[in-house]
Amino acid sequence: MMQKLAYADDRFHDECGVFGVFGHEEASKLTYLGLYALQHRGQESAGIVSSDGGELHLHRAMGEVEEIFTPPVLSNLPGNLAIGHTRYSTAGDKALLNAQPIMIDCNKGKVALGHNGNLTNAAEWRRKLEHKGSIFQTNSDTEVIVHLLARSQARNLSGALGDALNQVEGAYSLLVLTTDEMIAVRDPRGFRPLNLGKLGDAWLVASETCAFDLLNAQYVREIEPGEMVRISRSGIESIHFAPEKPHQQCIFEHVYFARPDSIIFGRSVNTSREALGRTLAKEHPANADIVVPVPDSGVPAAVGYALESGIPFRMGLIRNHYIGRTFIEPSQAIRNFGVKLKLNPIRSLIEGQRVVLVDDSIVRGTTSRKIVRMVREAGAREVHMRISCPPTISPCYYGVDTPTREELIASSNTPEEIRKYIGADSLGYVSLAGLKQAVDDTKNSYCTSCYTGVYPTDLVQLEVRNGIASSKKGEAMINDGEGSNEHPVAVEHEG
C-alpha cells in the first residue's frame, strides 16, 4: 500500500512575481515568457491580462506557468499590452479566486492589477470599506487597493491610484493595466523589487531582470521607491506620488529569493552571494577538506567560501529538479524520505571527508537536520554547517511567506543549541554587519526585520510589541492606533 503525501518544503517563499509589456504585437507571449523566468517567485497560480485597445482579456489558473498558458490560451489574449502575475499563496488558501491579476470594471474604466508585497493595514481598511458597503470577492489584501481606487474622487487613473496607495501601509510593487496604458508602482520604502526594461520600441516591467535576459531585452533601471511610471502612447511619465520615506529593501532577495543572474536593487545577486560566502569563510573558518553547497540556493555562497578559504568546492549533493507538490510514499517508511526525494549525496566525493556544508538559511531546522544526517550517512567524517545569513528570529510582514516566530528555530535557541539539534560538528551564521557589507548597504537602505525583530512600519511594530503579530502570522490585525484589537480579520497576503 502506498500513500500520497504533500511535500513539506522547509523554505521561505517570496509570494509573487509580476511582468508587463507595453507596445509589442506579441505582448501576451512575451508576458508568458517573462513569467516563466519568474516562476521561482511563485508556483501555485498564474494569470495574464491583455488589452487589444478596447477590451481586457483575462486568463488565470492554478498551477505553473508552462502548464497554464498553452498556445490556444495565449491566442485568446490579443493585443500589444499585457501584464502577468505568478503567485505563491500563504498556507491554507490556494483558491483560484485569489489568483491575479485582479480585473474590475469601475468608474475609472476597465482596470487590471497585479501585486507583489503585503499591505500591513489591509484588515483595517477592509473593515472600514465593508462598513461603507463595499463587497469583497476575495480575501486578498490586493483587493483593498482596488476598492480604494474605485472610491477616489481623482479624475484620472494615476491620480486615483496615488490616492489609494497613500492610504495603505506596507509593501507593494504593482502593475496596473487599462485598455490603453500600463502603470508600474513601487512603495515609498521600496520593499520589493521592480525594474524597467526595453525591447525595441516596447517597454517592459519585471520583478527581476532575469526576465529581460530571456527576451534579449535591455535593462533600463529600477523603478524608484515612491515612483509611479505611467506608460502610454504619449510616452513614459514618472510621477513621485508619495512623500519620501527611509528605504527598506528586502535583504533576503539577495540572500535567497532572487535568481543569481538578476540585478536586484541595482546590484548583482550573484556578486552579493559570493561575497556572503567569502564573509562566512572569514567569520567562521573550518578545518575541512571540501566545501559542499545545499543546491541550488547555497551554490554561490559556497563558491565564495571556497575561494576565500582555499578549500576545494565540490557538488557533493545533487538536486532532483522534477519534484511535484505531492509524492507517493511507500508504506514501509524510508528514513529521511522527503529530503532524499529532493537531494542525493555523491558518496565518492563525501566519504572520509571533513565537509563544510553551505546553505542560505535555517528555518525550522528540520530539513537542515536531515541533510546533515544524510551527509554523515554518506561517510563524512565531520560536517560543518555554514549559513549565509544571520539567524532568522522574526517572521516577515512585507510579502514573504514565513512561519510564526514560535516555529523559527533561531527565535528561541542559541546557535550552539541549533548546532546540537541539527547534529553538525560546528555551525556558523554570517553576522548582520557581514551581511550588510556583502550587499554594499552603506546607506542602511535594506530591511533586516527578520534578523532583528525591529519593523519599519508602526502597526506591525506595535503588534509585535504587544505579542500579537508572532502568534497571528497570516492574519492582518485590525488596529486603530490605540492598542491591539482582539478581533482579527483573516486577509490573504499577496506576494
MOWO-V487987 format. One record per residue. SS is DSSP state (helix for helix, strand for strand, loop for the rest). PHI is phi in whole degrees, 0 to 359 (* if undefined). OMEGA is omega as a letter, one per 40 degrees, with the letter a starting at -180 (999 if undefined). Layout:
# MOWO-V487987
[[SS,PHI,OMEGA] [SS,PHI,OMEGA]]
This chain:
# MOWO-V487987
[[loop,*,i] [strand,240,a] [strand,235,i] [strand,268,a] [strand,234,i] [strand,285,i] [loop,280,a] [loop,273,a] [loop,256,a] [loop,274,a] [loop,223,i] [loop,283,i] [strand,228,i] [strand,281,a] [loop,277,a] [strand,201,i] [strand,223,i] [strand,233,i] [strand,210,a] [strand,217,i] [strand,227,i] [strand,232,i] [loop,90,i] [loop,227,a] [loop,295,i] [loop,247,a] [helix,301,a] [helix,291,i] [helix,293,i] [helix,296,i] [helix,294,i] [helix,304,a] [helix,293,i] [helix,298,i] [helix,294,i] [helix,301,i] [helix,290,a] [loop,258,a] [helix,303,a] [helix,297,a] [helix,274,i] [loop,178,a] [loop,236,a] [loop,257,i] [strand,206,i] [strand,206,i] [strand,205,i] [strand,225,i] [strand,240,i] [strand,241,i] [strand,233,i] [loop,259,a] [loop,98,i] [loop,233,a] [loop,230,i] [strand,261,a] [strand,239,a] [strand,238,i] [strand,220,i] [strand,227,i] [strand,199,i] [strand,281,i] [loop,119,a] [loop,265,a] [helix,305,a] [helix,299,a] [helix,278,a] [helix,278,a] [loop,261,i] [loop,281,i] [helix,306,i] [helix,298,i] [helix,295,a] [helix,295,i] [helix,293,i] [loop,265,i] [loop,237,a] [loop,280,i] [loop,117,a] [loop,251,i] [strand,229,i] [strand,197,i] [strand,229,i] [strand,222,a] [strand,211,i] [strand,238,a] [strand,230,i] [loop,242,a] [loop,280,i] [loop,286,a] [loop,303,i] [loop,91,a] [loop,219,a] [loop,239,a] [loop,287,i] [helix,298,a] [helix,299,i] [helix,266,i] [loop,293,a] [loop,234,e] [loop,293,i] [strand,276,a] [strand,234,a] [strand,224,i] [strand,236,a] [strand,229,a] [loop,293,i] [loop,264,a] [strand,99,i] [strand,274,a] [strand,224,i] [strand,238,a] [strand,219,i] [strand,237,a] [strand,227,i] [strand,245,a] [strand,142,a] [strand,205,i] [strand,270,a] [loop,280,i] [loop,248,a] [helix,297,a] [helix,293,i] [helix,298,i] [helix,292,i] [helix,299,i] [helix,298,a] [helix,298,a] [helix,292,i] [helix,295,i] [helix,295,i] [loop,268,i] [loop,105,i] [loop,292,i] [loop,247,a] [loop,267,a] [loop,266,a] [loop,229,i] [loop,250,i] [strand,270,i] [loop,293,i] [helix,299,a] [helix,293,i] [helix,300,i] [helix,299,a] [helix,299,a] [helix,293,i] [helix,295,i] [helix,298,a] [helix,294,a] [helix,275,a] [loop,296,i] [loop,272,i] [loop,298,a] [loop,280,a] [loop,244,a] [helix,294,a] [helix,297,i] [helix,293,i] [helix,294,i] [helix,294,i] [helix,299,i] [helix,303,a] [helix,296,a] [helix,287,i] [loop,286,i] [loop,257,a] [loop,248,i] [loop,239,i] [strand,116,a] [strand,252,i] [strand,204,i] [strand,245,a] [strand,242,i] [strand,237,a] [strand,237,a] [strand,235,i] [loop,243,a] [loop,291,a] [loop,221,i] [loop,208,i] [strand,232,a] [strand,235,i] [strand,244,a] [strand,224,i] [strand,233,a] [loop,296,a] [loop,298,i] [loop,269,i] [loop,70,a] [loop,305,a] [loop,257,a] [loop,283,i] [loop,200,a] [strand,227,a] [strand,253,a] [strand,223,a] [strand,221,i] [strand,228,a] [loop,63,i] [loop,268,a] [strand,272,i] [strand,260,i] [strand,234,i] [strand,227,a] [strand,210,i] [loop,298,a] [loop,225,a] [loop,287,i] [helix,300,i] [helix,291,i] [helix,292,a] [helix,300,a] [helix,300,a] [loop,264,a] [loop,56,i] [loop,266,a] [strand,267,i] [strand,282,a] [strand,268,a] [strand,186,i] [strand,288,i] [loop,280,a] [loop,286,i] [loop,303,a] [loop,79,a] [strand,254,i] [strand,244,i] [strand,255,a] [strand,255,a] [strand,244,a] [strand,216,i] [loop,297,i] [loop,283,a] [strand,123,a] [strand,245,a] [strand,231,i] [strand,254,a] [strand,235,i] [strand,264,a] [loop,267,a] [loop,223,i] [loop,300,a] [loop,293,i] [loop,231,i] [loop,302,a] [loop,289,a] [loop,221,a] [strand,292,a] [strand,291,a] [loop,290,a] [helix,288,i] [helix,301,a] [helix,281,i] [helix,286,a] [helix,214,a] [helix,297,a] [loop,291,i] [loop,292,a] [loop,296,i] [loop,272,i] [loop,266,i] [strand,256,a] [strand,237,a] [loop,55,i] [loop,78,a] [strand,225,i] [strand,295,i] [helix,293,a] [helix,298,i] [helix,301,i] [helix,298,a] [helix,288,i] [helix,295,i] [helix,296,i] [helix,297,i] [helix,295,i] [helix,297,i] [helix,297,i] [helix,303,a] [helix,295,i] [helix,287,a] [helix,281,a] [loop,223,i] [loop,294,i] [loop,216,i] [loop,278,a] [loop,214,a] [loop,257,a] [strand,218,i] [strand,251,a] [strand,238,i] [strand,278,i] [loop,273,a] [loop,285,e] [loop,267,a] [loop,291,a] [loop,275,a] [helix,295,a] [helix,299,i] [helix,294,i] [helix,294,i] [helix,300,i] [helix,298,i] [helix,298,a] [helix,294,a] [helix,297,a] [helix,286,a] [helix,273,a] [loop,81,i] [loop,277,a] [strand,300,i] [strand,272,i] [loop,222,i] [loop,277,a] [loop,278,i] [strand,238,i] [strand,250,a] [strand,262,i] [loop,274,a] [loop,272,a] [loop,245,a] [loop,268,i] [loop,277,a] [loop,277,i] [strand,227,i] [strand,213,i] [strand,265,a] [strand,260,i] [strand,300,a] [loop,296,i] [loop,275,a] [loop,300,i] [loop,259,a] [loop,302,i] [loop,57,a] [helix,304,a] [helix,300,i] [helix,289,i] [helix,295,i] [helix,297,a] [helix,262,a] [strand,232,i] [strand,222,a] [strand,281,i] [loop,264,a] [helix,302,a] [helix,295,i] [helix,274,a] [helix,266,a] [loop,302,i] [loop,79,a] [loop,261,i] [strand,268,a] [strand,251,i] [strand,265,a] [strand,257,a] [strand,250,i] [strand,225,a] [loop,276,a] [loop,194,i] [loop,238,a] [loop,263,i] [loop,271,a] [loop,96,a] [helix,294,a] [helix,291,i] [helix,300,i] [helix,299,a] [helix,291,i] [helix,292,i] [helix,300,i] [helix,297,i] [helix,297,i] [helix,294,i] [helix,295,a] [helix,292,i] [loop,277,i] [loop,107,i] [loop,297,i] [loop,283,i] [strand,219,i] [strand,229,a] [strand,248,a] [strand,275,i] [strand,230,a] [strand,243,a] [loop,273,i] [loop,206,i] [loop,290,i] [loop,302,i] [loop,272,a] [loop,250,a] [loop,221,i] [loop,287,i] [loop,262,i] [loop,238,a] [loop,235,i] [loop,111,i] [strand,240,i] [strand,276,i] [loop,237,i] [loop,291,i] [loop,290,i] [helix,304,a] [helix,296,a] [helix,276,i] [loop,281,a] [helix,299,a] [helix,283,a] [helix,287,a] [loop,225,a] [loop,225,i] [loop,284,i] [helix,305,i] [helix,293,i] [helix,294,i] [helix,293,i] [helix,303,i] [helix,296,a] [helix,296,a] [helix,278,i] [loop,82,i] [loop,272,i] [loop,285,i] [strand,207,a] [strand,219,i] [strand,223,i] [strand,254,i] [loop,297,i] [loop,288,i] [helix,298,i] [helix,297,i] [helix,295,i] [helix,297,a] [helix,296,i] [helix,293,a] [helix,295,i] [loop,262,i] [loop,60,a] [loop,274,a] [loop,277,a] [loop,247,a] [loop,51,a] [loop,258,a] [strand,251,i] [strand,276,i] [loop,237,a] [helix,303,a] [helix,292,i] [helix,259,a] [helix,243,a] [loop,76,i] [loop,254,a] [loop,252,a] [loop,278,i] [loop,251,a] [helix,298,a] [helix,297,i] [helix,295,a] [helix,298,i] [helix,296,a] [helix,295,i] [helix,297,a] [helix,298,a] [loop,274,i] [loop,77,a] [loop,269,a] [loop,298,a] [loop,294,a] [loop,272,a] [loop,243,i] [loop,302,a] [loop,98,i] [loop,243,i] [strand,275,a] [loop,274,i] [loop,282,a] [strand,208,a] [loop,262,i] [loop,91,a] [loop,253,a] [loop,131,a] [strand,280,i] [loop,253,a] [loop,272,a] [loop,240,a] [loop,288,i] [strand,246,a] [loop,287,i] [loop,229,i] [strand,288,a] [loop,275,i] [loop,273,i] [loop,277,999]]
